[in-house]
Amino acid sequence: MNFSELLSLTLLLVQLWLCSPSTQNCLAQNTYQSFTAVRRVKRGWVWEPLFATEEQTSVVPVYVGQLQSNLDTQDGNLKYTLTGEGAGSIFIIDENNGKIYVTQKLDREKKPFYTLRAQAINRSTQLPVELESEFIIKVRDVNDHEPQFLDGPYVATVPEMSPEGTSVIQVTATDDDDPSYGNSARLLYSLIQGQPYFSVEPKTGVIRMASQMDRETKDQYLVIIQAKDMVGQAGAFSTTATVTINLSDINDNPPKFQQRLYYMSVSEEAPVGTTIGKVFAEDSDIGENAAMNYSIEGDSSDVFDIITNNETQEGIILLKKTVDYESKRRYSIGAKVVNRYIDDRFLKEGPFEDKTIVKINVEDADEPPVFTMENYVMEIAEGAMSGSLVGVVTARDPDDDDSPVRYSIVHGMYLKRLFSINEHNGTIITTKPLDREVASWHNITITATETRNAEKISETNVYIQVLDINDHAPVFPKYYETFVCENAVSGQV
């Protein structure tokens, strides 16, 4: 025993001897205060860091660690007490030796540590021999939680034909275990389904392209990713997530006509703007990558036109100029299709266009007779006797059968009393003498009708001028009235 310990023991004996029941507390307090400095020289708590493992179940308390004062002489004179979070319920202390035990199952994810306070008390004096000390019991993690993909299932889109290594999406799993202790929360990602098209980075969860893929072959893939804790070691927990990966379209396919040769027909009676037919070029791409423009090549572009139906991507061939069966019965036109939006990356694959031939037959129609002139102008002198020739109109059937034509005047009865027409040859004659002073012009309408089809009728206008002749003698007015001045000279008008 050294001098300091001997001194302390001596002072304690003196204190016990001096104190009586009435004055014990006062003397004890004074003695404690008087020798605090001396006792602090050797005072101190001795313990290792304290840990309690979570999820442990036991019918008896489980040892956590020991608190001990360096003033404890192991003679049973010191008493250890515990206060703070869980003291007396979750944690208990052996008051004789300072050993701490846990009595309940702990959950680190709910409470990762407990803050408690310890004190060592002299059993004889009931006075503390150490200052109260605060300490922490940490809850040690065990691997009791599975990883979770909180954002799954995932959907991602990547352009088709993307090069190998292209990043598609990153998936992330979480683990409620302690990331700072052991491997419980260290995750390892792997591919359960999706090879050989995709790969995943084991540590980051980044999914990448493992090969180039063509959307036109397959446009959607279902990938299954596994996340395993304990970096994949034995006893690890795992979970999976599905990733639906869609391939978006790029313009990597040219349009192709379905046929190398199309046959169509149009009636010679069809008006300008008539739809003759449709052509169609297939494009395996979609959306604007499949948009295309059609055009007519060669001299036929002045007779026919082609437009694009932007909804169906069909080429609609229209009549741009009327056709005549008797003049030309067949047309052979070249139609061309070109992608509207071209991706320069694929030009080396070939031109993004195609061509086809469209043969158009002109169908004969029963056309009405055609006059040799749109309008006729004729002259006849006034006073000509009835039956005088005015002129001749001529119409013919343009069809191959060349149906005979019948002529007639269609204006009012007054004109019919002045003129008549030979229904067979179109000769116009007068039916009574004409008077220029009554009417100098006569306008009549002539029709030409096919004898084999009375519905086929054409009209023309005939303007007849009545020429003047000297058929009237001069006539004086009935009377003249004039005046003359009285001083008029001889010869004045």
PyMOL commands that set and color helices and strands:
alter all, ss='L'
color gray80, all
select helices_A, chain A and resi 3-18+24-34+36-39+230-232+287-290+299-302+344-349+413-418
alter helices_A, ss='H'
color red, helices_A
select strands_A, chain A and resi 45-46+50-53+62-66+68-69+78-84+91-93+99-102+113-122+133-140+154-159+167-170+188-193+198-200+206-209+220-228+238-248+256-257+261-267+275-282+292-297+304-309+314-319+330-339+353-363+370-371+375-381+389-392+395-396+405-409+419-421+427-430+441-450+457-467
alter strands_A, ss='S'
color yellow, strands_A
deselect
rebuild
show_as cartoon
